[in-house]
Amino acid sequence: MSSVRLPAIPLSLICLLVLLNGDGYHVFIYRCLSSSISSPVPKVICFCMHAWTDRIVFGDSFADTGNFPKSDLTEVTRQWYKPYGCSNGFLRDPTGRFSNGCVQSDFIAKILGRTKAPETYRDTKENNGDKFGVNFAMGGAGVFEVPRKTSTLARQIDSFKKMLDGGDIWKRQLKESVALVAISGNYHARVANMSSDSKILDFIRNVTDEIARGVERLQKLGVTKVLVNTLHPLACTPWQARPSNYTKCMVRANMAAEFHNDDLEKKLNATSSDSVHLLNLNWAFTNIINPSDPHGTPQVAKQFKDKLKPCCDSSDPNGYCGQVDEDGGALYSV
């Protein structure tokens, strides 16, 4: 198949083919994934999936749809309070997502023919669960333990295995399964405080080792397709750009992201694998923040005037979006 240039979006809907026979409608959805992390024009990998594909989601706030229980407003539970969810339908109520609306797992679900992301693991404990997928992702998660005690990737996979062993997820469905592993760089603060490049590289190798180990576990458990996020340009995140008043990226963190992505590609053998695909978030974000061809700037990039500024900015450098004072007044701006 010849390569084609895709827009600066990690996933693209190519076509929907509906075949009608005597038994009714049989729907097959063809999807193409941007998978290369080194070339300006990504390698395009296409595969066919049934509309009833089982979806299993792991990772952090990029994919979390409400796994952290709601409680009083804190930095950890802010996703359950406004302005989060402010674009969510008529009521505009927060849903536990770290977004004003959808997160990555929602978008991928729609691309795979579903109306929304699979049910959260937290909700499956209260009912019989969704036999067509579960979302284990939790905001703040990574491959190592963190002070807020969010579930690591390994523990999320442990929970998945427990549901498999208990029959809450049907093993036969895994033949038509797709897993998303959205580990998106919650360790960048630790990298920023490291004193030498060698320490940074050693730490990143440990991170990619854990991600690769998690992917291997999923395959052994029967998952047939695994989508793994690359790191976006960390140096261009608002947290990194704030010291410059959101005028420039911090180069060091981007070097760390590039090394992470290259190392992950090698360990997953993603360039030649039919079952593991890298979702090139770095390429997608870069084409919005800093397109390589200014004359060919994607239309989506033109929608953002202040590309390094956060959508929601805390008035306190150590505060958080959604924070309020004692009288309930907003300590943030949107």
Summary of the structure (lengths in Angstrom):
residues: 334
radius of gyration: 19.9
end to end distance: 44.6
largest distance: 67.5
contacts: 1052
relative contact order: 0.14
helix: 33%
strand: 18%
